[in-house]
């Protein structure tokens, strides 16, 4: 599979929440995950099993969310994806109790493919936007 096919399949099967365990077919045994949290970069190792559990936690928090790819660019072995995820606040998120109201997440990532597997990625999520929605939803509820 090409890098484009691998990342598209990753979004269709794993990141979408449809089949989180398919991560073991698309991710290397150890994936370097570079994340921005409160404007601080941190790098963690993720296994396919870790990632599948992460997706299951998203389903617990956001229910059966929808995922729309808004931009998809490929350059050699790197793939950039920007997406919009829309879910319903059905589980606790960052200490906020469920409201049953919609929560929208905007995010983007660059995935590096090596030996036909995702081996590294750099991700940014609009955490501030999510926080504002949770705060607003708490006040509405």
KOLKOL-511006 format. One line per field, with one value per residue (C-alpha): x, y, z; residue number from 1; residue in one letter. Coordinates in steps of 0.001 Angstrom, whole numbers, plus 524288, in hexadecimal, padded with zeros to 5 digits. Each point is the difference from the previous one (the first is absolute). Layout:
xx X  ...;
yy Y  ...;
zz Z  ...;
num NUM  ...;
residu A  ...;
REM end
This chain:
xx 80000  80440  80146  7F346  7F8CA  8054F  7FBB5  7F2BE  7FDB7  80477  7F5B7  7F554  801FF  80753  7FF03  7F189  7FD32  7FA79  80AEA  80A21  8070D  80378  80ACF  808BF  7FF76  80385  808FA  80DDB  80248  8055C  7FAFA  80608  7F492  80380  7F4F5  7FD97  7F9C2  7FDE5  80A0A  80A39  8053D  80099  803D5  7FAD4  80107  7F33B  7FD87  7F4B8  7F922  801D8  7FA2C  7F45A  7FD5C  80126  7F58B  7F722  80186  7FBCB  7F3D8  7FCEE  80127  7FA40  7F72A  7FF65  806AD  8010D  80CF7  80196  80D2E  80141  80DA6  808C7  80D99  80AA1  80E81  80846  7FEBC  7F8C6  7F171  7F962  7F1C9  7F72D  7F2D0  7F3A5  7FA41  7F220  7FB3F  7F693  804BF  7FBAD  80B70  80877  809D0  80A91  7F79D  7F3B3  7F43B  7F845  7F657  7FADD  80393  8088F  80EBE  80824  80E82  808F1  80D26  80B11  80B55  80B6D  8023F  80D0C  7FF5C  80B2A  7FF5C  7F18D  7FC72  7FDA2  80CA7  7FF28  7F644  7FF02  7F27A  7F975  7F245  7F872  7FF18  7FC3D  7F445  7FBBC  801A5  7F786  7F553  80022  7FF16  7F4E1  7F8CC  80142  7F966  7F528  7FD0D;
yy 80000  80DF6  809D7  80636  7F2F5  7FCA2  80CD5  7FFE9  7F221  8045F  80ACC  7F76D  7F4A2  80437  80E9F  7FFD7  7F6A9  7F588  7F621  804E2  7F2E4  80116  80909  7F3F7  7FED7  80E34  80444  7FBEB  7F8F3  80CAB  80CE0  80D04  80917  80E72  8076E  80E32  80176  80DD5  8050B  7F678  7F555  7F265  7F34F  7F2DA  7F24A  7F9D0  7F1EC  7FBFF  7FADE  80D29  806F5  7F6D1  80292  80EB4  7FEFE  7F81D  80AC0  80A0B  7F7DE  7FF92  80EDC  8040A  7F4A2  7FBC5  80C10  803FD  80311  808B5  80145  80E0E  7FFAD  7F4D0  80240  7F62E  8029E  7F3D6  7F820  80A91  80276  80C26  7FEFF  80A84  7FB63  803C8  7F69B  801FB  7F846  800C1  80242  7F2D4  7FD44  807CD  808AE  80740  7FFBB  804CB  7F748  7FBB4  809E9  7F8CA  80BE5  80032  801BD  8034A  7FD0A  805D5  7F974  7FD6E  7F6AA  7FC09  7F153  7FA23  7F2C2  7F646  7F1E5  801E4  80399  80CAB  801AB  80E07  80B1D  80E34  80429  80CA8  80093  80C6C  7FCE7  80E0F  7FEFC  7F356  8060E  80BB8  7F6FB  7F7C6  80C39  80590  7F2F4  7FF00  80D51  7FC52  7F33E;
zz 80000  7FD90  80B37  7FB5B  8003E  80D7C  80628  7F92A  80508  80D91  80018  7FA17  80957  80C39  80277  7FC3F  80B3D  7F6E6  80256  809F6  8008B  7F18F  804EA  8010B  7F118  7FD5B  80B12  8033F  80CEE  805CD  7FA7D  803CB  802F4  800AB  80683  8035A  80D6A  80518  7F650  80520  7F74D  80585  7F99B  80445  7FAAC  7FBEA  7FC84  7F734  80C30  806FC  7F459  7FF3C  80E75  7FD86  7F55D  8090F  80A4F  7F5CC  7FD23  80EA4  800BA  7F2CD  7FC4A  7F1C9  7FAA5  7F1D5  7F9AB  7F41B  7F953  7FBA8  7FA51  7FBDC  7FA5F  7FCA6  7FE8A  7FE2F  80CA6  807B4  7FFE9  80599  80442  805B2  8050C  8071A  809DC  804E3  80B95  80B58  80DE1  80596  8092A  80949  7F8E5  8079E  80C4B  7F907  8022F  7F3F4  7FA97  7F410  7F7E4  7F3BB  800EF  7F40A  7FF5B  7F5AF  7FE59  7F699  7FF54  7F791  7FF28  7FBF3  7F977  800CC  7FB32  7FCB9  80E0C  8074F  80787  804CB  8008B  8040B  804A0  80400  805A1  802F1  80E86  80337  7F6F5  8066F  80D88  7FC2F  7FACD  80C6B  80866  7F7BA  7FFEE  80ED9  8013B  7F65A  806E5;
num 1  2  3  4  5  6  7  8  9  10  11  12  13  14  15  16  17  18  19  20  21  22  23  24  25  26  27  28  29  30  31  32  33  34  35  36  37  38  39  40  41  42  43  44  45  46  47  48  49  50  51  52  53  54  55  56  57  58  59  60  61  62  63  64  65  66  67  68  69  70  71  72  73  74  75  76  77  78  79  80  81  82  83  84  85  86  87  88  89  90  91  92  93  94  95  96  97  98  99  100  101  102  103  104  105  106  107  108  109  110  111  112  113  114  115  116  117  118  119  120  121  122  123  124  125  126  127  128  129  130  131  132  133  134  135  136  137  138  139  140  141;
residu X  X  X  X  X  X  X  X  X  X  X  X  X  X  X  X  X  X  X  X  X  X  X  X  X  X  X  X  X  X  X  X  X  X  X  X  X  X  X  X  X  X  X  X  X  X  X  X  X  X  X  X  X  X  X  X  X  X  X  X  X  X  X  X  X  X  X  X  X  X  X  X  X  X  X  X  X  X  X  X  X  X  X  X  X  X  X  X  X  X  X  X  X  X  X  X  X  X  X  X  X  X  X  X  X  X  X  X  X  X  X  X  X  X  X  X  X  X  X  X  X  X  X  X  X  X  X  X  X  X  X  X  X  X  X  X  X  X  X  X  X;
REM end
